[in-house]
Amino acid sequence: MVTPPSAHLGMNEPAHRPGVATTVPIIGGLGLLGLGGAIVAATAPGLVAWDAVGAIGGRWLFLVGLCLLVGASFVGTVIYPEPRTSLLWLSAGAWVAGATGLVLVLLALLDSPLNVPLWRVAVLRAIPLLAAGVLIAVESRAPRPSVRGMAAIGIAAAAAMLADVGTAHIAASAEAGEAHPEHMETFVHWLHVVAVGTWVGGLAALLVSVGGLRRDQVGPAVRRFSKSAGIGIALVAVTGLLRAAQELGPLDNLLTTDFGRILVAKSVLLGVLAVLGAGQRLLGVPAASERLGPLRWIGRTELSVAGVVILLAAALVNVPSPE
């Protein structure tokens, strides 16, 4: 007998709560969608469930799209003296990715039992995402994006993150037989996801748009982002540790369970990101005023590693936590 993993909490670990046991192999996980339960298939072990593949891909696109929207808004309103048009185009692409991911997520849910009604899943996530799309369309009609408009886009994306996280915690509480989710857990997880958006999404936004700045603006902007990225990394680390401590249990589980081994792989890659960040501070940031080469190639490497970290976070949904 295996107990299916429960609701996924986005960029970090799933909120595994006691669930209904089943004897069929777990192939994928609706936990990826923050809805509790699991995609199960009465097929031979090792076969790929394509609905699970679609759910994983959809979830990844949805989260990446939201992170890029938050990152573009953050860079345009906090890092730069004024938003760049390239940030608006990045926001448009991010919105398409997020909307596509949401559609894939909902398609994967059509024939699956849920702890939360499908209409609620769709509406809570879609409304803020649609609002972001409308704001992007409005800003695209102006000669240049405005600070107010870019800030509103970021707020809408952060609201979509909150809807995603909140639905996940509601589903996990329902599966555990609890009337309401823990609001502090919801807030900590939402802060974790927003921090990823400002850090990883912000880095992507910086790399896309920094070449359009005047030479005298490049150095100060890169230094401001470097300082903010340090804060973002610290928030991601602290909130991630809080989530891991809740799910992992005894330290022995790090090496004796699949959940722990995936968590170790994530931690190793986060260490790689820390090393790359240090290299960026030593090489990319000081040189940015004269040349952008070091900043760009280190930054692209950081984004590639971060993408794998997010993929590993999604893989954790398919593995019951030790707790």
N, C-alpha and C positions, 0 to 999 in steps of 0.2 A: 504494500500500500504506500502511496506517495501522497503528500499533501501539496496541492498546487500553490504556487506563489501567488501573492495577493497584489494589491494595487501598486503600480509603479509610481515612484515619486519624482519622475522627471530625470534631471541630470545626475542625481545621486542614486542611492540604493532604493529598492522597493520597500514598501511598508508591509512586510510579510506579517500577516496576522493568522491565527488559527482558522482554517477553512474546512471545506468538506472534502473528505478523502475520496480518491478515485483510483481505480486499478488500471486505467488506460494510460499509455505513455504520454508524458507531456512533451509535445513537439514545439509549441510556441507559447506565447503568453499574452492574453488580453490584459495582463498586468502592465504590459507596455503602454496601454492606452489609458492607464489610470483608472481602470474600471473593475478591478478584481476579477476573480475567476481565472481560467486558463483555456487556451485553445488546445483541445485534446483530439487525438486522432487514433482510431483503431486500425493502425497500419503497422507494418513491420518496423521494428526499431531501426533508426538511421535514415528513414525516408524523410524528405523535406516537406513540410506542410507549407504550401505556397501562400495560404492566407496568413500564416505567421511571418513569412518573409515580407509580404506586403505590409503587415502591421509594423514590423521593425523598420522597414524603409520609410513608411509613412510617419512613424513617430520621430525618426531621425530628421526627416525633412521639416516636419512641423517645428521641432525644437530649434533646429539650425536657423530656420526662417525667423523665428521670434528673437533669437539671440542676435542675429544680424540687424533686425529692426531696432532693438534696444541699443546695440553698439553704434549704429549710424546716428541715432538720435543723440547719444551721449557725446560722441566726437563732435557733432555739429553744433551742439549747444554749450558744452562745457570745455572742450579742448580747443576748438578753433574760435577765432574772434567773430566769425560769421559762417553759417553753413555753406557748404559747397554743393554745386549742382550734382556732382558725381555721387554724393551721399544720397541724394534723392533717387538717383537711378539704382544705386545699390539697394535702397529701401524697396523699390518697385520689384526688383528681382527676388529679394528676400520674401516679400509678400506672396509672390507667385509660388515660391518654394513652400512657405507655410500653408497656403491654401491647398496646394496639391497634397501635401502631407496629411492635412486634416481629412480630405476626401478619401485618401487611401485608408486612413484609420477607420472612418465610418463604414466604408465598404467591408472592411474586415469584421465589423461588428454586426452586420445585418442578420446573420443566422446564428448568433451566439447568445447564450444566456448571460445577463448582466446584473450587477448589483445596483446599477443606476440606469434609469430609462434612457434609451438611445436619443430621444428628442432633447433631453436635458444635456447629454454629452455634446450634442451638436450645437445647441443654442448657446450654452455658456462659453464654448470656445469660439464659435463663429461670430458672435456679436462684436467683441472687441477687435477681432481680426478684420471684420468688414469695416469697422470704424477706421482702422488704420489704413485700409485700402482707399476709403473715401478721402481721408486726409492727404494721402499721397497724390491722388488725382487732383485735388484742389491745389496743392502746392505746385504741381507740375504745370499749371496754367500761368503761374507767375514767372517773371524773368529769372528770379533767383528764389530758392527756398528761404523761408523766414525762420528765425529762432523759435517763435511761438509755434509755428507749424511743425517743425522737427521735434520740438518738445512734446507736442500732442501725439505725434506718431509713436514716440517712445513710451508715453503713458499708456496708450492703447495696447501696445505690445506687452508691457508689464502687466496690464489687466488680463490679457489673454493667458499669460503665465500663471497669474493668480487663479484664474478659472480652471486651468489645467491641474494645478497643484491641489486646489480646493476640492475638485471633483474626485481626485485620487484619494484624498484623505477621507472624504465622505464614503466612498466605496469601501475602503479598508475598514472603516468603523462599522459599516453595515454588515460586512462579512464576519466581523468579530462580535456582532451582536450588541454594539454600543450605539447609544442614541445619537451622540454627536462626536465629531473628531476633536482631537486636542488642538486648540487654536495656536498654541505656542509651537507645536510641531509643524503646523501648516505655515506659520510665519517664517520659521527657521528654514524650511525647505524652499519657500518662495524667495527668501533672501539669497539662498544658495544659487538658484537659477538666475536671478537678476544679476548677481555678481559675475556669473559666467558670461552673461550677455554683455556687460560693460567691459569685461576683460577680453574674452575671445572675440566676441562680435565687434568690440571697439578696435581691437588690433586689425581685424579684417577691414574695417572702415578706414582706419588710418592708412593702411597700405594702399587702398584703392584711391584715396583722395589726396595724400600728402604731396604728390608731385604737382598739384595745381596751386599750391601756396606760393607766395612770394618767398624769395630766399631768406629774407629777414624774419619770416614767420615760421619757417620750418623748424629751426632749433627749439624755440620756446614751446611750440606745439608738441613736438616729440618728447621734450622733457616733462611737460605737464602730463602727457599720457603715460609716460613711464612711471611717474609717481602714483597716478591713479591705478595703474595696473598692479602695482605692488599692494595697494589696499584691496583690490579685487581678488588677487591671489590669496591674500590672508583670509578674506571672508570665505572664499571657496574652501580653503583648507579647514578652517574652524568648523563651519557648518557641515562639511563632509565628514569630519571626524565625529561630530555629534551623531550624525545618521549612522555611521559605521558602528559606533559603540553600541547603539541601540539594537542593531541587527546581528552583530557578529557573535556576541557572547564571549566565552573564554578565548584567550589568545591562541590556544591550541587549534582552534577552528580555522586559523589562517592557513595552515598547511594540511589539515586533515579533511577539509570539505571543499567541494567545488566552488561554493560561494567565497570561501576564504582565499582560494588560489586566484580567482578572478579579481578579487579585491587587491591582492598582492600585485598582480599585473597592472592594475590601475594605478596603484601607489608608485610603482616603479616608473611608469610613464609620467606621472605627475612630477616625480623627481627629475626626469629628463626635461620636462617643461621648466622646472626651476633652474636647471643648469643653463638652458637656452635663454631664459630670462636674464640670468646673470651675464651671459655673453652679450646679450643685447645692450645691457647697461654699460658694459665695458667697451664694446665695439660700435654697435649700431647707433646708440644715442649720441655719443660725443661726435661721431663723424657725420651725423645727419645734416648739419648746417652746410657741409661741403659736398657730400655725396650720399646718395640714398641706397647704394648697393648693399652694404652690410645690414642695414635696417631691413631691407626687403628680403634678402635670402634667409636671414635668421627668422624673420617674422613668418615667412612661408613655411619654414620647417616647424615652427611652433604651432601653426594652424593645422598642419598635417598630423602632428602628434595629438593635438587636442581632439581632432576628429576621431582618432582611434580610441581615445579615452571615452568619448561619448558612446562609441559603439560597444565598448566593454560594459559601460553602465547599462546599456540596453540588454546585453547578454545576461546580466545578473537577474533580470526578471524571470528568466527561464530556470533559475536555480533556487530551490527553497533555502531560505536563510536558516542558520543553525538555531536561531531563537524562534 
